[in-house]
Amino acid sequence: MTAPAHRGRDALPAAAALLVNALVWGLSWWPLRRLQQAGVHPLWATAIIYLASLAVLFAARPRAWRGFRLHRQLWLLTVASGLTNVGFNWAVATGDVVRVVLLFYLMPLWAVLLAWLLLGERPSGASLSRMLLALAGVAVVLKAPDAAWPVPESAADWLALGAGFCFALTNIMLRKLSRAPAEARALAMFGGGALMGLGIALAASVHGIAALPPAPAVSWLQYALLLSLAFLAANLALQYGAAWLSAHSTALIMLSEVVFASASSVALGAAELNGRIWIGGGLIVLAALWSALAADRPAAAPRARDGLGRPS
């Protein structure tokens, strides 16, 4: 799709739309924690939020499910997208927000490995260098003073790493499914959050990991509704913004999520910045910046106007 001639005129509102998307995700940890304080486990919060979003999508696009008939790999996209949201939401609701966001953003590492495995794109020297830079960053972040090896310290660390891997897989699958209807891909992503969230929440409740949500009450439903509307708005903002800006500009602006999450969590006491976080986080962000600006990628980053981008 060729960009309109007046792209430059729309660059500012497009960038603002992308900043809105990054702001929503960067601040999502706060209502998730409020829900947890009200007795709604992050797993159940994810299920409730995405079931509401899925209902809105079905109301707007009731025939979106038909794309699954011709594109069976949409089911893999559904699983990958759902696990991304489950892992990220659970991690930011229970762990150090800055660590979680940094570990989640190991896209240069996972993208290189998955593109090689699933798309047959052999990594270049620059791609391997970015991967090593990201690995160095995560090693610094994870290396505790009293630990012999840089390994995850908590369940939130593992969840963040797993969610980041699934996020990379989601973007790879979106590239493979570029010819599938946009509404079907959107259904896969929203449906993934709902189905995987509900399935894992039920399993966790059966095994005593997550308590069933409390009776419906305004005190916590307001936060669930807030997140549902915010994620829908963020998705629309992403689709608009990335349709008017280049792929690498979109990726660069979306990195502002790290800033929003870090500033808000540190200000509200949900994260701690130390030397390891500054150095390791800097290396991870540098690898992501390098990846966004790289000219040697085999294909452009997914465009959100086609239903791509972060699952929401």
N, C-alpha and C positions, 0 to 999 in steps of 0.2 A: 504494500500500500504506500503510495507516494505521499510524502508530507505536503500539506497545503502550502501555498506560496507565502501565506501570512503567518508561518510558524513562529517567526521571531516575535511578532506582536503578542502571541499567546504564551511565550516562554515564561513570563513572570507568573501568571496565574497557574500554569502547569507546574512550575517549581513549588508554588505555594500549596498546590494540591498534594504533591508528594511529601511535603513537610507535614501536612495534616496526617497523612497515612503513617509517617514515621512517629509523629507525636502520639497518635492513638496507641501504637504498639509499644512505644517507649514508656507510656504511663499505664498500660494495661495491668501491670503488677498490682497497682493500688486497689482498684475495685475487686480484683481476684482475692487479695488478702482481706478485704472487708467482708467478702462472701465467706471466706474461711473462718473469720472471727464470728460470723453469724451461724456457724455450724454447717456450712455448705462446702464440702471437700472440693478441691480444684477439679477432680475428675467429674463430679456431678455438676459443678459450675460449667465446665466445658460442654457437657452433654446438653444442659438446659439452654445455654447461650446459642449453640449451633442448631439445636432443634428449632428454636425461634427463628433464627436466620434462614434455615431451610424452608420453613413454612412460608416466609415472605418470598423466597425464590420460587417456590412452586406456584404461589399465587400469581407471580409475574410471568413465569415461564412454565406453564403446566406440562408442556411436551418435551421438556429438557431431557427426560429420562430416555427418550428414543435413541439418542446418540450411543447409548451403551450397547445397542443391538449390533452395530457395525464396528464399534471400537471396544473390544473386550479389555484392552489394556487400561481403559478408564477405571477399571476396578483396582488395579495396582496404584493408580493415581489417588483413588479414594483412600486406600490404606495408608499410603505415604503421607498424604495431606493430613489425614486424621491423626496419625501418630505424631506428626510435627506439632499440631496444636495441643494434643494431650501432654506431650513431653514438655513443651515450652511453658504452657500455663501452670502445670504442676511445679515446674522448677522455679519460676519467678514468684510463685505464691509461697514457697517454702525455703528457698535458698537465698544466698547473697545475690542481689539483683545484678550487680555489675559483673560478677564472675559468670553468672548464667548467660547474660547477653553476650559477653566476650566469647565464651565457649560455643555458644550457638552460632556465632558468626565465623566459624571455621570453613566458610564456603570454598575458599581457594583449595583447601586440602581435599574435601569430599568431592567437589566438582571435578577435579582432575581425575580422581580415581574412578568415579562413576561414568564420566564421559568416555574414558578409555574402555571400561568394561561393557557399557550398554550401547554406546554410539560408535565404538571403534575409532575414537579420536585419540591418536597417540600423542602423549604430552610432549611439548617442546621443551627446550632447555629453560626458557623463561618460566613456563608453567611449573616445572619441577622446582625451580628456585623459589617461586611464590609458595609452593607447598612446604618447602623446608623452612621458609621464613615463618609461616603460620605455625608449623610444628614447634619451632623454637619459642614462639610466643606462648603457646599453650603449655609448654614445659615450664616456662618461667612462672606462669600463673598458677600451675598446679604444684610446684615444688615448695612444700612447706618447710620451714627451718628445721623441724625435727623429723622429717621424712627422708628416707634414703633415696626414694625414687619419686619422680613427678607423676603421681597418680591421683585420680579424683578423690576428694576428701569426704564427699557426702553423696547421698542419693540425688540431690539437686544437680551436682556436677555431672553425674552419669546421665540424668534426664536431659540436661542441656546438650551434652555431646550427642546423644541419640536423636534429639529433636533436630539438631543442626544437620546431622546425616540425612534424616528423613526430608528435611527442607531441600537439601541438595538433590535428593532423589526425586522430589516433587518437580523441581525445575527441569531436571533431565527428562522426566516423563512428559512434561508439558511440551518440550521440544519434539519428542517422538510423536506426540499426539497433535501436532500443529494443524493437521487437516480435520480433526474432529470439530464438531460444532462448538462455538464458544460457550453456549449455554450449557452444553453437556459437560465441558471441563469445569465450569463454575459449579455445576451440580455435584461433580465429583469432589471438589474441594470443600464446599459447604457440607455436603453429605458425609464426607470423611470425618469432619469434626463431630458431627452428630452421632454417626454410627459407631465410630471407634470410641468416642467419649462415653457413650451410653454403654457399650459392651464392656469396656474396661472398668467403668464405674460399677456396673452390676457385679462383675467378677471380684473386684476389690471389696465390695460390701459383703459378698458371700464369704470371703476369706478373712473378714474382720480388718481389712486395711483401711477402708473408707466407710464411715458411717453414712446411713441413708440421710438424705437432706431433710431438714425440719419441715414442718407444715408450712404451706405458703403464707407469707407475711410480707407486708409492705417493707419492713425493715431490711429484708435481703433481696426481695424481688426487684426493688428499684435499681440495685447494682447489676443484677442480671440483665434487666431491660436496657440499662445504660450501655453495657458492654455489647449487647446484641446490636443496638442501633449504631454504636461507635464502629464496630467491625464492618457493618454494612456500608457506613459512610466512608470508612477507610478504603474499602475495596473499590467503591465508585471513584474516590479521589485518585487512587492508584491507576485505575483504568484511564481516567482523563489525563493525568499528568504524564504517564509514560507514552501516551499516544502522540504527544506534542514535543517530547524531548528525546534525544538520542539515548540508546541503551546505557552507554557508560555514564551519561549525565544522571540518568535515573538511579543507577547503582550508587553513584557518589552521594546524591542527595539522601538516599535511603539509609546511608551510614549514619545520618544524624540521629537515628534511633538510639545508637549507643550513647550519644550525648544526652538525649532526653532521659533515657533510663538511668544513666549514671548520676546526672545532676539531681533528679527527683528522688532517687533512692538514697543518695548520700544525705540530702537535705532532710529527709524524713526518717533517717536512721535505719534504713533497710539494707544498707551496704556499707562497706568500709574500703577506703582507698589506701593502699600501702605501696611500698616501693615495687613489690612484685607485680601488683596489678597495673601500676603505671608502665613499667617496662614491658611486661608480657602483653598487656593490652595494646600498647603502642605497636608492638611487632605484628599482632593479629590485625589491627586496623590498617597498618601499612601494607600488609599482604592483600587485604581486601581492596584498598585503594589501588594498588598496583594491578590487581586483577581487573578492576573496573576500567582502568585507563589503558590496559594492554591492547595493542593493535594486532597481536599475533593470534588471537583467538580464532578458532575455525568457524564460529558462527556467532551472530549477535546475541546478546542476552535476550531472554524472553520479553515480549512486549505485553504490557498489562492490558492493552485494549483488546487482545485476543484471549482474554481470560487468564493471563499468566501473572506471575508475581507471587507474593507471599500468600499462602492459603488463608482465607478469612471468610 
